C-alpha cells in the first residue's frame, strides 16, 4: 500500500477499530460471565487471611482442606529417566473434608518465576498406577503427584484446583 492510501485512511482506520470493539463488547458478555467462575483466580494458602484457610499447613476451599504432607526430589523414577537438565519432584497431598464422594482435581507445580508445570510425562510415573494421582475429597482424599521441571527451576508452590470449586484454588507453598 502506498503512502497516499495511509494518508487518506489515517482517521478511518482507528475509528473502524473502535467501532468493531464497541460492537463486539455486548456479544462477549456470555464469555465474560463464564470466565470468572471457570478460572483459577482466588488462591487460598495455609494461614492466609480470611476464613478460607486455617493454620498447621491446611488450606480450605469449599468443604475440603488440603495440605502438603511431603515435598522433595523424587527418589523412585520409572525406567525411562528424565532428559538431561531436568529434575523430577514428588508432592504428597493430604486431604480432609466431609465429602462422601471423591472430588477430582488437578495439580500443578509453580516455580519462583511463576511458570507452571503439570503432572504427566513419559518420564514420570503414570496415572494408570493407582499409587499416583490425587483426589481433593472423599474417603481416600489426597495422593501423590510427580512433576518434571527444568534443572534451574526453583519450586515455589503446588497449585491444586477442582472444577466444582473454582474460582478458588489451593496454593500450597513448598518447604
N, CA, C and O atoms as a DFTB+ gen file, in Angstrom:
700 C
 N C O
     1  1       0.850      -1.176       0.000
     2  2       0.000       0.000       0.000
     3  2       0.890       1.231       0.000
     4  3       1.951       1.267       0.622
     5  1       0.431       2.202      -0.698
     6  2       1.226       3.413      -0.853
     7  2       1.015       4.362       0.328
     8  3       0.093       4.210       1.129
     9  1       1.903       5.336       0.395
    10  2       1.804       6.338       1.462
    11  2       0.528       7.156       1.322
    12  3      -0.047       7.588       2.320
    13  1       0.084       7.370       0.085
    14  2      -1.147       8.142      -0.141
    15  2      -2.358       7.421       0.455
    16  3      -3.244       8.056       1.026
    17  1      -2.391       6.093       0.320
    18  2      -3.519       5.331       0.877
    19  2      -3.557       5.496       2.392
    20  3      -4.629       5.706       2.959
    21  1      -2.409       5.404       3.054
    22  2      -2.359       5.556       4.507
    23  2      -2.784       6.956       4.927
    24  3      -3.477       7.115       5.932
    25  1      -2.375       7.980       4.167
    26  2      -2.791       9.354       4.490
    27  2      -4.301       9.512       4.357
    28  3      -4.925      10.145       5.208
    29  1      -4.902       8.952       3.310
    30  2      -6.348       9.077       3.099
    31  2      -7.139       8.370       4.201
    32  3      -8.235       8.805       4.553
    33  1      -6.595       7.297       4.736
    34  2      -7.352       6.476       5.684
    35  2      -6.854       6.575       7.123
    36  3      -7.214       5.737       7.950
    37  1      -6.037       7.577       7.444
    38  2      -5.464       7.678       8.779
    39  2      -6.508       7.911       9.866
    40  3      -6.267       7.556      11.020
    41  1      -7.641       8.486       9.545
    42  2      -8.700       8.683      10.532
    43  2      -9.681       7.512      10.501
    44  3     -10.161       7.080      11.549
    45  1      -9.977       7.002       9.327
    46  2     -10.970       5.936       9.199
    47  2     -10.525       4.646       9.875
    48  3     -11.355       3.955      10.467
    49  1      -9.262       4.304       9.807
    50  2      -8.798       3.049      10.396
    51  2      -8.956       3.011      11.920
    52  3      -9.499       2.032      12.432
    53  1      -8.509       4.025      12.670
    54  2      -8.738       3.980      14.123
    55  2     -10.224       4.005      14.489
    56  3     -10.633       3.352      15.450
    57  1     -11.033       4.748      13.735
    58  2     -12.472       4.789      14.005
    59  2     -13.074       3.407      13.789
    60  3     -13.938       2.982      14.557
    61  1     -12.631       2.707      12.759
    62  2     -13.145       1.372      12.475
    63  2     -12.774       0.392      13.595
    64  3     -13.593      -0.443      13.978
    65  1     -11.567       0.486      14.114
    66  2     -11.149      -0.397      15.205
    67  2     -12.013      -0.155      16.437
    68  3     -12.462      -1.110      17.071
    69  1     -12.248       1.095      16.781
    70  2     -13.084       1.421      17.943
    71  2     -14.512       0.947      17.717
    72  3     -15.139       0.429      18.641
    73  1     -15.033       1.113      16.514
    74  2     -16.400       0.683      16.210
    75  2     -16.530      -0.837      16.323
    76  3     -17.515      -1.333      16.870
    77  1     -15.553      -1.575      15.815
    78  2     -15.598      -3.033      15.923
    79  2     -15.523      -3.489      17.376
    80  3     -16.220      -4.426      17.765
    81  1     -14.696      -2.845      18.172
    82  2     -14.613      -3.188      19.590
    83  2     -15.954      -2.915      20.279
    84  3     -16.404      -3.710      21.104
    85  1     -16.586      -1.797      19.940
    86  2     -17.887      -1.464      20.516
    87  2     -18.959      -2.460      20.131
    88  3     -19.838      -2.762      20.938
    89  1     -18.905      -2.972      18.928
    90  2     -19.878      -3.975      18.500
    91  2     -19.619      -5.331      19.152
    92  3     -20.561      -6.074      19.428
    93  1     -18.367      -5.656      19.398
    94  2     -18.024      -6.956      19.969
    95  2     -18.295      -7.026      21.473
    96  3     -18.536      -8.113      21.998
    97  1     -18.261      -5.899      22.173
    98  2     -18.419      -5.894      23.630
    99  2     -19.728      -6.553      24.089
   100  3     -19.666      -7.449      24.931
   101  1     -20.903      -6.166      23.589
   102  2     -22.136      -6.825      24.056
   103  2     -22.169      -8.314      23.704
   104  3     -22.690      -9.119      24.476
   105  1     -21.629      -8.677      22.575
   106  2     -21.621     -10.078      22.168
   107  2     -20.698     -10.940      23.007
   108  3     -20.827     -12.164      23.012
   109  1     -19.774     -10.320      23.712
   110  2     -18.832     -11.094      24.531
   111  2     -19.294     -11.231      25.980
   112  3     -18.559     -11.762      26.812
   113  1     -20.497     -10.763      26.290
   114  2     -20.964     -10.807      27.674
   115  2     -21.020     -12.229      28.223
   116  3     -20.622     -12.463      29.364
   117  1     -21.505     -13.176      27.431
   118  2     -21.576     -14.563      27.906
   119  2     -20.176     -15.103      28.202
   120  3     -19.972     -15.780      29.210
   121  1     -19.231     -14.810      27.344
   122  2     -17.856     -15.271      27.564
   123  2     -17.268     -14.635      28.821
   124  3     -16.577     -15.300      29.593
   125  1     -17.543     -13.347      29.024
   126  2     -17.019     -12.675      30.214
   127  2     -17.665     -13.225      31.478
   128  3     -17.000     -13.337      32.508
   129  1     -18.958     -13.573      31.419
   130  2     -19.641     -14.135      32.585
   131  2     -19.122     -15.526      32.933
   132  3     -19.127     -15.907      34.103
   133  1     -18.677     -16.284      31.944
   134  2     -18.144     -17.618      32.192
   135  2     -16.688     -17.596      32.607
   136  3     -16.223     -18.545      33.237
   137  1     -15.960     -16.557      32.278
   138  2     -14.528     -16.505      32.547
   139  2     -14.222     -16.557      34.038
   140  3     -13.353     -17.323      34.454
   141  1     -14.901     -15.775      34.842
   142  2     -14.575     -15.701      36.269
   143  2     -14.814     -17.027      36.998
   144  3     -13.902     -17.504      37.674
   145  1     -15.982     -17.636      36.895
   146  2     -16.188     -18.864      37.668
   147  2     -15.416     -20.068      37.148
   148  3     -15.305     -21.060      37.868
   149  1     -14.885     -20.030      35.945
   150  2     -14.191     -21.194      35.380
   151  2     -12.669     -21.087      35.442
   152  3     -11.972     -21.998      34.997
   153  1     -12.152     -20.007      35.979
   154  2     -10.701     -19.829      36.041
   155  2     -10.193     -19.862      37.463
   156  3     -10.962     -19.711      38.413
   157  1      -8.892     -20.060      37.606
   158  2      -8.257     -20.046      38.921
   159  2      -7.869     -18.604      39.235
   160  3      -6.836     -18.118      38.775
   161  1      -8.702     -17.927      40.020
   162  2      -8.470     -16.506      40.289
   163  2      -8.234     -16.190      41.758
   164  3      -7.684     -15.137      42.078
   165  1      -8.640     -17.082      42.657
   166  2      -8.582     -16.778      44.081
   167  2      -7.728     -17.837      44.788
   168  3      -8.228     -18.909      45.131
   169  1      -6.436     -17.538      45.006
   170  2      -5.593     -18.525      45.700
   171  2      -5.919     -18.578      47.194
   172  3      -6.146     -17.547      47.827
   173  1      -5.940     -19.780      47.738
   174  2      -6.157     -19.974      49.168
   175  2      -4.934     -20.704      49.705
   176  3      -4.654     -21.840      49.321
   177  1      -4.212     -20.040      50.598
   178  2      -2.978     -20.593      51.162
   179  2      -3.164     -20.917      52.633
   180  3      -4.052     -20.361      53.280
   181  1      -2.346     -21.801      53.168
   182  2      -2.424     -22.081      54.604
   183  2      -2.059     -20.842      55.412
   184  3      -1.097     -20.143      55.097
   185  1      -2.833     -20.581      56.450
   186  2      -2.534     -19.465      57.338
   187  2      -2.759     -18.106      56.714
   188  3      -2.342     -17.096      57.281
   189  1      -3.416     -18.051      55.548
   190  2      -3.690     -16.774      54.891
   191  2      -4.820     -16.058      55.582
   192  3      -5.429     -16.573      56.520
   193  1      -5.090     -14.864      55.107
   194  2      -6.171     -14.098      55.714
   195  2      -7.514     -14.599      55.194
   196  3      -7.585     -15.267      54.162
   197  1      -8.551     -14.276      55.905
   198  2      -9.893     -14.687      55.507
   199  2     -10.269     -15.995      56.180
   200  3      -9.450     -16.624      56.851
   201  1     -11.528     -16.397      55.990
   202  2     -11.986     -17.607      56.631
   203  2     -11.891     -18.812      55.709
   204  3     -12.504     -19.844      55.985
   205  1     -11.130     -18.704      54.611
   206  2     -10.981     -19.829      53.695
   207  2      -9.743     -20.649      53.985
   208  3      -9.474     -21.600      53.252
   209  1      -8.997     -20.340      54.987
   210  2      -7.784     -21.112      55.260
   211  2      -7.588     -21.254      56.758
   212  3      -8.158     -20.512      57.558
   213  1      -6.773     -22.219      57.108
   214  2      -6.520     -22.480      58.517
   215  2      -5.037     -22.687      58.743
   216  3      -4.260     -22.732      57.790
   217  1      -4.639     -22.813      60.000
   218  2      -3.234     -22.981      60.342
   219  2      -2.756     -24.408      60.156
   220  3      -3.479     -25.238      59.604
   221  1      -1.564     -24.699      60.603
   222  2      -0.964     -26.034      60.545
   223  2      -0.789     -26.562      59.133
   224  3      -0.787     -27.776      58.930
   225  1      -0.644     -25.687      58.160
   226  2      -0.406     -26.115      56.789
   227  2      -1.648     -26.475      56.007
   228  3      -1.545     -26.802      54.825
   229  1      -2.811     -26.428      56.615
   230  2      -4.060     -26.767      55.929
   231  2      -4.644     -25.529      55.273
   232  3      -4.675     -24.456      55.875
   233  1      -5.101     -25.675      54.053
   234  2      -5.830     -24.620      53.340
   235  2      -7.191     -25.192      52.957
   236  3      -7.274     -26.323      52.478
   237  1      -8.247     -24.429      53.161
   238  2      -9.601     -24.920      52.931
   239  2     -10.274     -24.157      51.804
   240  3     -10.350     -22.928      51.820
   241  1     -10.762     -24.913      50.819
   242  2     -11.570     -24.370      49.730
   243  2     -12.875     -25.147      49.741
   244  3     -12.872     -26.377      49.682
   245  1     -13.988     -24.436      49.816
   246  2     -15.273     -25.115      49.930
   247  2     -15.298     -25.926      51.208
   248  3     -15.057     -25.397      52.292
   249  1     -15.594     -27.225      51.081
   250  2     -15.634     -28.094      52.256
   251  2     -14.457     -29.061      52.296
   252  3     -14.516     -30.084      52.979
   253  1     -13.378     -28.742      51.561
   254  2     -12.221     -29.634      51.502
   255  2     -10.968     -28.890      51.955
   256  3     -10.685     -27.784      51.494
   257  1     -10.225     -29.512      52.862
   258  2      -8.945     -28.967      53.318
   259  2      -7.823     -29.818      52.738
   260  3      -7.907     -31.046      52.725
   261  1      -6.776     -29.162      52.262
   262  2      -5.591     -29.842      51.741
   263  2      -4.352     -29.289      52.412
   264  3      -4.308     -28.127      52.817
   265  1      -3.343     -30.144      52.524
   266  2      -2.041     -29.689      52.971
   267  2      -0.985     -30.479      52.218
   268  3      -1.241     -31.579      51.727
   269  1       0.191     -29.908      52.136
   270  2       1.316     -30.570      51.509
   271  2       1.985     -31.430      52.573
   272  3       2.699     -30.909      53.431
   273  1       1.759     -32.761      52.525
   274  2       2.293     -33.662      53.541
   275  2       3.785     -33.884      53.359
   276  3       4.517     -33.993      54.343
   277  1       4.250     -33.954      52.102
   278  2       5.670     -34.156      51.821
   279  2       5.980     -33.576      50.451
   280  3       5.151     -33.609      49.542
   281  1       7.197     -33.041      50.318
   282  2       7.625     -32.496      49.036
   283  2       9.142     -32.587      48.934
   284  3       9.856     -32.327      49.902
   285  1       9.619     -32.954      47.768
   286  2      11.061     -33.009      47.556
   287  2      11.407     -33.699      46.253
   288  3      10.519     -34.123      45.514
   289  1      12.693     -33.812      45.971
   290  2      13.105     -34.530      44.762
   291  2      12.634     -35.983      44.835
   292  3      12.656     -36.598      45.901
   293  1      12.210     -36.521      43.698
   294  2      11.704     -37.895      43.660
   295  2      12.855     -38.884      43.780
   296  3      13.893     -38.730      43.136
   297  1      12.656     -39.900      44.612
   298  2      13.658     -40.951      44.784
   299  2      13.487     -42.047      43.736
   300  3      14.464     -42.517      43.152
   301  1      12.230     -42.451      43.503
   302  2      11.940     -43.527      42.562
   303  2      11.514     -42.937      41.229
   304  3      10.656     -42.056      41.179
   305  1      12.104     -43.415      40.168
   306  2      11.747     -42.970      38.829
   307  2      11.471     -44.182      37.956
   308  3      12.010     -45.259      38.207
   309  1      10.644     -44.024      36.940
   310  2      10.396     -45.145      36.036
   311  2      11.654     -45.486      35.236
   312  3      12.683     -44.821      35.354
   313  1      11.549     -46.529      34.426
   314  2      12.701     -46.995      33.650
   315  2      13.245     -45.929      32.707
   316  3      14.447     -45.883      32.449
   317  1      12.369     -45.073      32.193
   318  2      12.781     -44.033      31.259
   319  2      13.228     -42.808      32.060
   320  3      12.374     -42.083      32.571
   321  1      14.534     -42.549      32.190
   322  2      14.996     -41.443      33.035
   323  2      14.624     -40.091      32.431
   324  3      14.383     -39.992      31.228
   325  1      14.579     -39.050      33.265
   326  2      14.252     -37.720      32.723
   327  2      15.365     -37.243      31.794
   328  3      16.509     -37.683      31.905
   329  1      15.020     -36.341      30.879
   330  2      16.037     -35.814      29.965
   331  2      17.121     -35.049      30.735
   332  3      16.901     -34.608      31.863
   333  1      18.267     -34.903      30.122
   334  2      19.345     -34.124      30.740
   335  2      18.862     -32.708      31.018
   336  3      18.171     -32.105      30.197
   337  1      19.227     -32.190      32.168
   338  2      18.858     -30.823      32.531
   339  2      17.495     -30.710      33.186
   340  3      17.025     -29.598      33.423
   341  1      16.846     -31.828      33.486
   342  2      15.533     -31.804      34.134
   343  2      15.594     -32.559      35.444
   344  3      16.418     -33.457      35.615
   345  1      14.723     -32.193      36.366
   346  2      14.632     -32.858      37.668
   347  2      13.182     -33.265      37.920
   348  3      12.254     -32.596      37.463
   349  1      12.994     -34.354      38.640
   350  2      11.654     -34.839      38.978
   351  2      11.391     -34.547      40.450
   352  3      12.199     -34.874      41.319
   353  1      10.243     -33.925      40.711
   354  2       9.830     -33.581      42.077
   355  2       8.585     -34.379      42.433
   356  3       7.755     -34.678      41.575
   357  1       8.469     -34.720      43.716
   358  2       7.347     -35.514      44.217
   359  2       6.607     -34.699      45.269
   360  3       7.214     -34.165      46.197
   361  1       5.290     -34.610      45.112
   362  2       4.443     -33.927      46.091
   363  2       3.420     -34.917      46.621
   364  3       2.743     -35.604      45.856
   365  1       3.320     -34.980      47.937
   366  2       2.299     -35.822      48.565
   367  2       1.308     -34.902      49.260
   368  3       1.683     -34.080      50.097
   369  1       0.033     -35.054      48.900
   370  2      -1.021     -34.210      49.444
   371  2      -1.886     -35.004      50.401
   372  3      -2.190     -36.172      50.158
   373  1      -2.280     -34.365      51.488
   374  2      -3.224     -34.950      52.434
   375  2      -4.509     -34.146      52.364
   376  3      -4.467     -32.918      52.280
   377  1      -5.646     -34.818      52.397
   378  2      -6.951     -34.157      52.289
   379  2      -7.786     -34.470      53.516
   380  3      -7.659     -35.530      54.128
   381  1      -8.643     -33.521      53.859
   382  2      -9.554     -33.686      54.974
   383  2     -10.835     -32.946      54.603
   384  3     -10.796     -31.760      54.277
   385  1     -11.938     -33.624      54.651
   386  2     -13.203     -32.983      54.314
   387  2     -14.369     -33.885      54.638
   388  3     -14.196     -35.060      54.963
   389  1     -15.560     -33.322      54.547
   390  2     -16.772     -34.057      54.888
   391  2     -17.455     -34.651      53.656
   392  3     -18.617     -35.050      53.727
   393  1     -16.750     -34.711      52.542
   394  2     -17.359     -35.214      51.310
   395  2     -17.404     -36.742      51.334
   396  3     -16.437     -37.398      51.724
   397  1     -18.532     -37.291      50.915
   398  2     -18.659     -38.740      50.814
   399  2     -18.158     -39.248      49.470
   400  3     -17.690     -40.382      49.362
   401  1     -18.257     -38.405      48.446
   402  2     -17.829     -38.812      47.114
   403  2     -16.504     -38.146      46.764
   404  3     -16.207     -37.055      47.250
   405  1     -15.703     -38.804      45.915
   406  2     -14.420     -38.220      45.514
   407  2     -14.625     -36.938      44.722
   408  3     -15.636     -36.773      44.039
   409  1     -13.672     -36.045      44.817
   410  2     -13.686     -34.804      44.062
   411  2     -12.419     -34.776      43.213
   412  3     -11.315     -34.657      43.744
   413  1     -12.575     -34.884      41.912
   414  2     -11.421     -34.892      41.012
   415  2     -10.770     -33.520      41.006
   416  3     -11.452     -32.496      41.014
   417  1      -9.446     -33.510      40.991
   418  2      -8.727     -32.250      40.955
   419  2      -7.437     -32.410      40.157
   420  3      -7.000     -33.526      39.876
   421  1      -6.847     -31.297      39.802
   422  2      -5.595     -31.302      39.056
   423  2      -4.549     -30.546      39.861
   424  3      -4.867     -29.640      40.632
   425  1      -3.299     -30.938      39.666
   426  2      -2.197     -30.311      40.398
   427  2      -1.165     -29.780      39.427
   428  3      -0.899     -30.383      38.388
   429  1      -0.590     -28.649      39.777
   430  2       0.491     -28.031      39.025
   431  2       1.559     -27.604      40.018
   432  3       1.265     -27.289      41.171
   433  1       2.803     -27.598      39.555
   434  2       3.897     -27.089      40.372
   435  2       4.333     -25.762      39.774
   436  3       4.685     -25.688      38.596
   437  1       4.310     -24.722      40.584
   438  2       4.692     -23.382      40.132
   439  2       6.095     -23.080      40.620
   440  3       6.419     -23.313      41.785
   441  1       6.932     -22.559      39.725
   442  2       8.289     -22.214      40.142
   443  2       8.341     -20.763      40.610
   444  3       7.339     -20.050      40.558
   445  1       9.500     -20.338      41.063
   446  2       9.662     -18.992      41.618
   447  2       9.407     -17.902      40.579
   448  3       9.101     -16.767      40.945
   449  1       9.528     -18.229      39.283
   450  2       9.272     -17.250      38.220
   451  2       7.813     -17.222      37.795
   452  3       7.449     -16.433      36.923
   453  1       6.968     -18.059      38.382
   454  2       5.551     -18.089      38.038
   455  2       5.206     -19.079      36.939
   456  3       4.037     -19.187      36.568
   457  1       6.183     -19.807      36.405
   458  2       5.899     -20.826      35.395
   459  2       5.239     -22.020      36.069
   460  3       5.579     -22.370      37.200
   461  1       4.285     -22.650      35.366
   462  2       3.571     -23.792      35.932
   463  2       3.873     -25.048      35.138
   464  3       3.968     -25.024      33.911
   465  1       4.022     -26.146      35.866
   466  2       4.317     -27.447      35.273
   467  2       3.274     -28.435      35.763
   468  3       3.076     -28.586      36.969
   469  1       2.605     -29.109      34.837
   470  2       1.589     -30.075      35.217
   471  2       2.191     -31.463      35.313
   472  3       3.246     -31.746      34.746
   473  1       1.509     -32.308      36.032
   474  2       1.937     -33.697      36.132
   475  2       1.629     -34.373      34.800
   476  3       0.689     -33.992      34.102
   477  1       2.411     -35.357      34.465
   478  2       2.157     -36.107      33.244
   479  2       3.281     -35.951      32.245
   480  3       3.419     -34.901      31.618
   481  1       4.066     -36.965      32.097
   482  2       5.160     -37.002      31.135
   483  2       5.571     -38.453      31.018
   484  3       5.392     -39.221      31.963
   485  1       6.110     -38.839      29.901
   486  2       6.542     -40.227      29.771
   487  2       7.710     -40.523      30.704
   488  3       8.050     -41.686      30.918
   489  1       8.324     -39.492      31.257
   490  2       9.441     -39.671      32.176
   491  2       8.980     -39.768      33.630
   492  3       9.809     -39.898      34.531
   493  1       7.684     -39.706      33.866
   494  2       7.155     -39.717      35.229
   495  2       6.270     -40.939      35.445
   496  3       5.792     -41.536      34.480
   497  1       6.051     -41.314      36.697
   498  2       5.097     -42.398      36.956
   499  2       3.731     -42.050      36.372
   500  3       3.331     -40.886      36.369
   501  1       3.033     -43.038      35.891
   502  2       1.787     -42.841      35.166
   503  2       0.587     -42.794      36.101
   504  3       0.607     -43.368      37.190
   505  1      -0.467     -42.096      35.654
   506  2      -1.711     -42.087      36.409
   507  2      -2.404     -43.448      36.348
   508  3      -3.347     -43.699      37.099
   509  1      -1.940     -44.326      35.460
   510  2      -2.502     -45.673      35.417
   511  2      -2.080     -46.469      36.652
   512  3      -2.731     -47.449      37.013
   513  1      -1.005     -46.053      37.290
   514  2      -0.554     -46.656      38.539
   515  2      -1.447     -46.098      39.651
   516  3      -1.538     -44.881      39.811
   517  1      -2.095     -46.953      40.405
   518  2      -3.043     -46.496      41.417
   519  2      -2.393     -45.711      42.546
   520  3      -3.092     -45.040      43.305
   521  1      -1.067     -45.780      42.676
   522  2      -0.402     -45.040      43.739
   523  2      -0.119     -43.599      43.324
   524  3       0.350     -42.803      44.137
   525  1      -0.398     -43.258      42.065
   526  2      -0.129     -41.910      41.559
   527  2      -1.455     -41.242      41.210
   528  3      -2.334     -41.875      40.625
   529  1      -1.601     -39.996      41.557
   530  2      -2.814     -39.235      41.287
   531  2      -3.299     -38.594      42.566
   532  3      -2.795     -38.885      43.651
   533  1      -4.278     -37.722      42.433
   534  2      -4.746     -37.002      43.609
   535  2      -6.251     -36.769      43.498
   536  3      -6.774     -36.475      42.424
   537  1      -6.933     -36.908      44.635
   538  2      -8.341     -36.563      44.758
   539  2      -8.457     -35.564      45.896
   540  3      -7.796     -35.702      46.925
   541  1      -9.288     -34.573      45.710
   542  2      -9.402     -33.496      46.692
   543  2     -10.531     -33.712      47.674
   544  3     -10.982     -32.758      48.307
   545  1     -10.980     -34.885      47.812
   546  2     -12.050     -35.131      48.754
   547  2     -12.471     -36.573      48.677
   548  3     -11.946     -37.348      47.879
   549  1     -13.416     -36.924      49.506
   550  2     -13.881     -38.293      49.538
   551  2     -13.152     -39.087      50.601
   552  3     -12.277     -38.557      51.286
   553  1     -13.505     -40.350      50.741
   554  2     -12.930     -41.163      51.805
   555  2     -11.429     -41.385      51.656
   556  3     -10.741     -41.563      52.661
   557  1     -10.909     -41.381      50.455
   558  2      -9.477     -41.600      50.238
   559  2      -8.830     -40.372      49.607
   560  3      -8.040     -40.503      48.672
   561  1      -9.151     -39.196      50.100
   562  2      -8.623     -37.957      49.531
   563  2      -7.124     -37.823      49.721
   564  3      -6.537     -38.433      50.615
   565  1      -6.518     -37.017      48.867
   566  2      -5.076     -36.822      48.888
   567  2      -4.426     -37.636      47.796
   568  3      -5.107     -38.118      46.891
   569  1      -3.125     -37.797      47.868
   570  2      -2.434     -38.599      46.879
   571  2      -1.035     -38.097      46.604
   572  3      -0.537     -37.190      47.271
   573  1      -0.405     -38.707      45.601
   574  2       0.962     -38.391      45.234
   575  2       0.995     -37.942      43.780
   576  3       0.344     -38.543      42.926
   577  1       1.756     -36.883      43.499
   578  2       1.878     -36.351      42.149
   579  2       3.353     -36.081      41.868
   580  3       4.089     -35.643      42.752
   581  1       3.780     -36.344      40.632
   582  2       5.157     -36.101      40.202
   583  2       5.184     -35.010      39.151
   584  3       4.272     -34.904      38.330
   585  1       6.235     -34.197      39.176
   586  2       6.396     -33.093      38.231
   587  2       7.791     -33.129      37.626
   588  3       8.759     -33.479      38.301
   589  1       7.890     -32.770      36.366
   590  2       9.164     -32.677      35.657
   591  2       9.465     -31.196      35.453
   592  3       8.721     -30.495      34.767
   593  1      10.559     -30.724      36.053
   594  2      10.941     -29.315      35.957
   595  2      12.325     -29.191      35.345
   596  3      13.160     -30.082      35.501
   597  1      12.573     -28.077      34.641
   598  2      13.942     -27.821      34.190
   599  2      14.856     -27.732      35.414
   600  3      14.433     -27.283      36.479
   601  1      16.110     -28.161      35.258
   602  2      17.044     -28.221      36.375
   603  2      17.224     -26.917      37.122
   604  3      17.443     -26.940      38.333
   605  1      17.140     -25.782      36.451
   606  2      17.340     -24.494      37.102
   607  2      16.099     -23.926      37.763
   608  3      16.191     -22.911      38.453
   609  1      14.932     -24.549      37.577
   610  2      13.680     -24.027      38.141
   611  2      13.624     -24.306      39.635
   612  3      13.931     -25.412      40.080
   613  1      13.238     -23.314      40.396
   614  2      13.120     -23.419      41.848
   615  2      11.639     -23.562      42.211
   616  3      10.884     -22.606      42.037
   617  1      11.194     -24.736      42.713
   618  2       9.782     -24.915      43.069
   619  2       9.342     -23.901      44.118
   620  3      10.081     -23.592      45.053
   621  1       8.124     -23.389      43.947
   622  2       7.608     -22.370      44.852
   623  2       6.313     -22.815      45.533
   624  3       6.173     -22.673      46.748
   625  1       5.364     -23.354      44.755
   626  2       4.075     -23.732      45.327
   627  2       3.427     -24.827      44.495
   628  3       3.627     -24.908      43.282
   629  1       2.653     -25.664      45.160
   630  2       1.822     -26.649      44.475
   631  2       0.428     -26.040      44.393
   632  3      -0.178     -25.688      45.405
   633  1      -0.064     -25.926      43.166
   634  2      -1.403     -25.380      42.917
   635  2      -2.338     -26.537      42.620
   636  3      -2.071     -27.343      41.729
   637  1      -3.435     -26.623      43.362
   638  2      -4.406     -27.696      43.168
   639  2      -5.763     -27.045      42.935
   640  3      -6.159     -26.134      43.662
   641  1      -6.472     -27.522      41.912
   642  2      -7.788     -26.948      41.632
   643  2      -8.789     -28.047      41.318
   644  3      -8.441     -29.093      40.770
   645  1     -10.032     -27.790      41.675
   646  2     -11.147     -28.677      41.369
   647  2     -12.183     -27.847      40.624
   648  3     -12.538     -26.756      41.071
   649  1     -12.661     -28.341      39.513
   650  2     -13.583     -27.597      38.659
   651  2     -14.805     -27.117      39.431
   652  3     -15.287     -26.007      39.205
   653  1     -15.307     -27.946      40.339
   654  2     -16.504     -27.594      41.105
   655  2     -16.275     -26.429      42.064
   656  3     -17.232     -25.766      42.463
   657  1     -15.025     -26.170      42.440
   658  2     -14.753     -25.165      43.468
   659  2     -14.119     -23.889      42.923
   660  3     -13.754     -23.002      43.695
   661  1     -13.983     -23.786      41.599
   662  2     -13.402     -22.562      41.029
   663  2     -14.328     -21.397      41.274
   664  3     -15.539     -21.612      41.317
   665  1     -13.854     -20.191      41.435
   666  2     -12.550     -19.666      41.077
   667  2     -11.479     -19.841      42.157
   668  3     -10.330     -19.458      41.937
   669  1     -11.829     -20.414      43.331
   670  2     -10.813     -20.617      44.368
   671  2      -9.988     -21.862      44.059
   672  3     -10.490     -22.819      43.470
   673  1      -8.727     -21.840      44.459
   674  2      -7.853     -22.997      44.331
   675  2      -6.870     -22.993      45.491
   676  3      -6.647     -21.963      46.127
   677  1      -6.285     -24.154      45.760
   678  2      -5.315     -24.288      46.833
   679  2      -3.943     -23.881      46.311
   680  3      -3.517     -24.355      45.258
   681  1      -3.257     -23.018      47.028
   682  2      -1.892     -22.622      46.713
   683  2      -1.035     -23.015      47.915
   684  3      -0.968     -22.292      48.909
   685  1      -0.390     -24.159      47.806
   686  2       0.347     -24.737      48.924
   687  2       1.841     -24.485      48.750
   688  3       2.464     -25.106      47.888
   689  1       2.431     -23.597      49.539
   690  2       3.866     -23.306      49.380
   691  2       4.715     -24.524      49.711
   692  3       4.402     -25.281      50.630
   693  1       5.791     -24.703      48.956
   694  2       6.684     -25.833      49.205
   695  2       7.704     -25.426      50.271
   696  3       8.087     -24.259      50.353
   697  1       8.143     -26.394      51.090
   698  2       9.108     -26.067      52.136
   699  2      10.489     -25.748      51.561
   700  3      11.417     -25.451      52.313
